[in-house]
Amino acid sequence: MKVRSARFQTSAFTTSGFPKGGLPEIGLVGRSNVGKSCLINQLMQQPDLARTSRTPGRTQSLNFYLINESFYLVDFPGYGYARVPEPVRQSWRKLTSSYFQARTTLCQVLMIVDIRREATPLDLQLSAWLKTLGVSHTVVATKSDKFSGNQRRAALAGLRRAYGDLTVLAFSARTGDGREEVLEEIRNALLKPTISIA
């Protein structure tokens, strides 16, 4: 897939803030500090498109990026960061749950994980929940440049065992390795009919 244009569209703090118009959407979810913003910037080849921060938990809304004037990337708040106040965490959970249970324009979710870490209980719980909702998702393991070839292969094999039948892709925001594979995953998802959530 060729990226011709990419721009930030809106931040939604409630369901009423979700874009109208029915364009297909690709969600990006993951634990805090796994590099979702860096992934977006590398995929879109715009280093400042998504703001990055050294402070986990900064994203407090669903951020919508309009790509090629034809679909949205939806960046979710990171989960699993203990220092986020409980009221904020509850707000994120409610917003995320509302989106996944009602957003019929969702085509695919990219679950972003750190290749250096084994699958956590929270990651596996999220994957299981998405499966119960019938939401198609792929695991993207970031920071692959931190490992040698053998280490990378071993880490990917471990993640594939943990996630079972899910596709697991390696990605590096620093080098761009894996960019074409992730874009192809998005392209294929957009070719399918949007999911219907019961």
Contacts in CASP RR format, 6 or more apart in sequence:
PFRMAT RR
TARGET T0000
AUTHOR 0000-0000-0000
METHOD contacts of the structure
MODEL  1
MKVRSARFQTSAFTTSGFPKGGLPEIGLVGRSNVGKSCLINQLMQQPDLA
RTSRTPGRTQSLNFYLINESFYLVDFPGYGYARVPEPVRQSWRKLTSSYF
QARTTLCQVLMIVDIRREATPLDLQLSAWLKTLGVSHTVVATKSDKFSGN
QRRAALAGLRRAYGDLTVLAFSARTGDGREEVLEEIRNALLKPTISIA
1 183 0 8 1.000
1 184 0 8 1.000
1 186 0 8 1.000
1 187 0 8 1.000
3 43 0 8 1.000
3 44 0 8 1.000
3 45 0 8 1.000
3 67 0 8 1.000
3 68 0 8 1.000
3 183 0 8 1.000
4 68 0 8 1.000
5 66 0 8 1.000
5 67 0 8 1.000
5 68 0 8 1.000
5 69 0 8 1.000
6 44 0 8 1.000
6 46 0 8 1.000
6 49 0 8 1.000
6 65 0 8 1.000
6 66 0 8 1.000
6 67 0 8 1.000
6 68 0 8 1.000
6 73 0 8 1.000
7 49 0 8 1.000
7 65 0 8 1.000
7 66 0 8 1.000
8 49 0 8 1.000
8 50 0 8 1.000
8 63 0 8 1.000
8 64 0 8 1.000
8 65 0 8 1.000
8 66 0 8 1.000
9 19 0 8 1.000
9 64 0 8 1.000
9 65 0 8 1.000
9 66 0 8 1.000
9 72 0 8 1.000
10 17 0 8 1.000
10 19 0 8 1.000
10 63 0 8 1.000
10 64 0 8 1.000
11 61 0 8 1.000
11 62 0 8 1.000
11 63 0 8 1.000
11 64 0 8 1.000
12 18 0 8 1.000
12 19 0 8 1.000
12 61 0 8 1.000
12 62 0 8 1.000
12 63 0 8 1.000
12 64 0 8 1.000
12 95 0 8 1.000
13 60 0 8 1.000
13 61 0 8 1.000
13 91 0 8 1.000
13 95 0 8 1.000
14 95 0 8 1.000
15 95 0 8 1.000
15 98 0 8 1.000
15 99 0 8 1.000
15 102 0 8 1.000
18 62 0 8 1.000
18 64 0 8 1.000
18 99 0 8 1.000
18 103 0 8 1.000
19 64 0 8 1.000
19 72 0 8 1.000
22 105 0 8 1.000
23 66 0 8 1.000
23 70 0 8 1.000
23 71 0 8 1.000
23 72 0 8 1.000
23 105 0 8 1.000
24 70 0 8 1.000
24 71 0 8 1.000
24 72 0 8 1.000
24 105 0 8 1.000
24 106 0 8 1.000
24 107 0 8 1.000
24 190 0 8 1.000
24 194 0 8 1.000
25 64 0 8 1.000
25 71 0 8 1.000
25 72 0 8 1.000
25 73 0 8 1.000
25 74 0 8 1.000
25 103 0 8 1.000
25 105 0 8 1.000
25 106 0 8 1.000
25 107 0 8 1.000
26 71 0 8 1.000
26 72 0 8 1.000
26 73 0 8 1.000
26 74 0 8 1.000
26 106 0 8 1.000
26 107 0 8 1.000
26 108 0 8 1.000
26 109 0 8 1.000
26 110 0 8 1.000
26 186 0 8 1.000
26 189 0 8 1.000
26 190 0 8 1.000
27 73 0 8 1.000
27 74 0 8 1.000
27 75 0 8 1.000
27 76 0 8 1.000
27 106 0 8 1.000
27 108 0 8 1.000
27 109 0 8 1.000
27 110 0 8 1.000
28 36 0 8 1.000
28 39 0 8 1.000
28 40 0 8 1.000
28 73 0 8 1.000
28 74 0 8 1.000
28 75 0 8 1.000
28 76 0 8 1.000
28 109 0 8 1.000
28 110 0 8 1.000
28 112 0 8 1.000
29 76 0 8 1.000
29 78 0 8 1.000
29 79 0 8 1.000
29 96 0 8 1.000
29 109 0 8 1.000
29 110 0 8 1.000
29 111 0 8 1.000
29 112 0 8 1.000
29 126 0 8 1.000
30 36 0 8 1.000
30 76 0 8 1.000
30 78 0 8 1.000
30 79 0 8 1.000
30 111 0 8 1.000
30 112 0 8 1.000
30 113 0 8 1.000
30 123 0 8 1.000
30 126 0 8 1.000
31 78 0 8 1.000
31 79 0 8 1.000
31 80 0 8 1.000
31 81 0 8 1.000
31 113 0 8 1.000
31 114 0 8 1.000
31 120 0 8 1.000
31 122 0 8 1.000
31 123 0 8 1.000
32 56 0 8 1.000
32 57 0 8 1.000
32 78 0 8 1.000
32 79 0 8 1.000
32 80 0 8 1.000
32 81 0 8 1.000
32 84 0 8 1.000
33 56 0 8 1.000
33 57 0 8 1.000
33 81 0 8 1.000
34 78 0 8 1.000
34 112 0 8 1.000
34 113 0 8 1.000
34 114 0 8 1.000
34 142 0 8 1.000
34 143 0 8 1.000
35 52 0 8 1.000
35 112 0 8 1.000
35 114 0 8 1.000
35 142 0 8 1.000
35 143 0 8 1.000
35 173 0 8 1.000
36 50 0 8 1.000
36 59 0 8 1.000
36 75 0 8 1.000
36 76 0 8 1.000
36 78 0 8 1.000
36 112 0 8 1.000
37 50 0 8 1.000
37 51 0 8 1.000
37 52 0 8 1.000
37 53 0 8 1.000
37 59 0 8 1.000
37 75 0 8 1.000
38 50 0 8 1.000
38 52 0 8 1.000
38 142 0 8 1.000
38 173 0 8 1.000
39 112 0 8 1.000
39 140 0 8 1.000
39 142 0 8 1.000
39 171 0 8 1.000
39 173 0 8 1.000
39 182 0 8 1.000
40 49 0 8 1.000
40 50 0 8 1.000
40 65 0 8 1.000
40 73 0 8 1.000
40 75 0 8 1.000
41 47 0 8 1.000
41 48 0 8 1.000
41 49 0 8 1.000
41 50 0 8 1.000
41 52 0 8 1.000
41 173 0 8 1.000
42 171 0 8 1.000
42 172 0 8 1.000
42 173 0 8 1.000
42 176 0 8 1.000
42 179 0 8 1.000
43 73 0 8 1.000
43 179 0 8 1.000
43 182 0 8 1.000
43 183 0 8 1.000
44 65 0 8 1.000
44 67 0 8 1.000
44 73 0 8 1.000
49 65 0 8 1.000
50 63 0 8 1.000
50 65 0 8 1.000
50 75 0 8 1.000
51 58 0 8 1.000
56 78 0 8 1.000
56 81 0 8 1.000
56 83 0 8 1.000
57 77 0 8 1.000
57 78 0 8 1.000
57 81 0 8 1.000
57 84 0 8 1.000
59 75 0 8 1.000
59 76 0 8 1.000
59 77 0 8 1.000
59 78 0 8 1.000
60 77 0 8 1.000
60 88 0 8 1.000
60 91 0 8 1.000
60 92 0 8 1.000
61 77 0 8 1.000
61 95 0 8 1.000
62 74 0 8 1.000
62 75 0 8 1.000
62 76 0 8 1.000
62 77 0 8 1.000
62 95 0 8 1.000
62 96 0 8 1.000
62 99 0 8 1.000
63 74 0 8 1.000
63 75 0 8 1.000
64 72 0 8 1.000
64 73 0 8 1.000
64 74 0 8 1.000
64 75 0 8 1.000
65 72 0 8 1.000
65 73 0 8 1.000
65 74 0 8 1.000
65 75 0 8 1.000
66 72 0 8 1.000
67 73 0 8 1.000
71 107 0 8 1.000
71 190 0 8 1.000
74 99 0 8 1.000
74 106 0 8 1.000
76 96 0 8 1.000
76 99 0 8 1.000
77 92 0 8 1.000
77 95 0 8 1.000
77 96 0 8 1.000
78 92 0 8 1.000
79 92 0 8 1.000
79 122 0 8 1.000
79 126 0 8 1.000
80 122 0 8 1.000
84 92 0 8 1.000
99 106 0 8 1.000
100 106 0 8 1.000
100 129 0 8 1.000
100 130 0 8 1.000
100 133 0 8 1.000
100 135 0 8 1.000
100 197 0 8 1.000
101 133 0 8 1.000
101 197 0 8 1.000
102 197 0 8 1.000
103 197 0 8 1.000
104 194 0 8 1.000
104 195 0 8 1.000
104 196 0 8 1.000
104 197 0 8 1.000
105 194 0 8 1.000
106 135 0 8 1.000
106 194 0 8 1.000
106 195 0 8 1.000
106 197 0 8 1.000
107 136 0 8 1.000
107 189 0 8 1.000
107 190 0 8 1.000
107 192 0 8 1.000
107 194 0 8 1.000
107 195 0 8 1.000
108 136 0 8 1.000
108 137 0 8 1.000
108 138 0 8 1.000
108 185 0 8 1.000
108 186 0 8 1.000
108 189 0 8 1.000
108 190 0 8 1.000
109 130 0 8 1.000
109 135 0 8 1.000
109 136 0 8 1.000
109 137 0 8 1.000
109 138 0 8 1.000
110 137 0 8 1.000
110 138 0 8 1.000
110 139 0 8 1.000
110 140 0 8 1.000
110 182 0 8 1.000
110 185 0 8 1.000
110 186 0 8 1.000
111 123 0 8 1.000
111 126 0 8 1.000
111 127 0 8 1.000
111 130 0 8 1.000
111 137 0 8 1.000
111 138 0 8 1.000
111 139 0 8 1.000
111 140 0 8 1.000
111 166 0 8 1.000
112 140 0 8 1.000
112 142 0 8 1.000
113 119 0 8 1.000
113 123 0 8 1.000
113 139 0 8 1.000
113 140 0 8 1.000
113 141 0 8 1.000
113 142 0 8 1.000
113 159 0 8 1.000
114 141 0 8 1.000
114 142 0 8 1.000
114 143 0 8 1.000
115 141 0 8 1.000
115 142 0 8 1.000
115 143 0 8 1.000
115 144 0 8 1.000
115 146 0 8 1.000
115 147 0 8 1.000
115 152 0 8 1.000
115 155 0 8 1.000
115 156 0 8 1.000
115 159 0 8 1.000
115 170 0 8 1.000
116 143 0 8 1.000
116 146 0 8 1.000
116 147 0 8 1.000
116 155 0 8 1.000
118 158 0 8 1.000
118 159 0 8 1.000
118 162 0 8 1.000
119 159 0 8 1.000
119 162 0 8 1.000
119 163 0 8 1.000
124 162 0 8 1.000
124 163 0 8 1.000
127 137 0 8 1.000
127 139 0 8 1.000
127 163 0 8 1.000
127 166 0 8 1.000
130 137 0 8 1.000
133 197 0 8 1.000
134 195 0 8 1.000
134 197 0 8 1.000
135 195 0 8 1.000
135 197 0 8 1.000
136 189 0 8 1.000
136 192 0 8 1.000
136 195 0 8 1.000
137 166 0 8 1.000
138 166 0 8 1.000
138 167 0 8 1.000
138 168 0 8 1.000
138 169 0 8 1.000
138 185 0 8 1.000
139 159 0 8 1.000
139 163 0 8 1.000
139 166 0 8 1.000
139 167 0 8 1.000
139 168 0 8 1.000
139 169 0 8 1.000
140 168 0 8 1.000
140 169 0 8 1.000
140 171 0 8 1.000
140 182 0 8 1.000
141 155 0 8 1.000
141 156 0 8 1.000
141 159 0 8 1.000
141 168 0 8 1.000
141 169 0 8 1.000
141 170 0 8 1.000
141 171 0 8 1.000
142 171 0 8 1.000
142 172 0 8 1.000
142 173 0 8 1.000
143 172 0 8 1.000
143 173 0 8 1.000
144 152 0 8 1.000
144 170 0 8 1.000
144 171 0 8 1.000
144 172 0 8 1.000
144 177 0 8 1.000
144 178 0 8 1.000
145 172 0 8 1.000
145 174 0 8 1.000
145 175 0 8 1.000
145 177 0 8 1.000
147 155 0 8 1.000
152 170 0 8 1.000
156 168 0 8 1.000
156 170 0 8 1.000
159 168 0 8 1.000
160 166 0 8 1.000
160 168 0 8 1.000
167 185 0 8 1.000
169 178 0 8 1.000
169 181 0 8 1.000
169 182 0 8 1.000
169 185 0 8 1.000
170 177 0 8 1.000
170 178 0 8 1.000
171 177 0 8 1.000
171 178 0 8 1.000
171 179 0 8 1.000
171 181 0 8 1.000
171 182 0 8 1.000
172 178 0 8 1.000
END
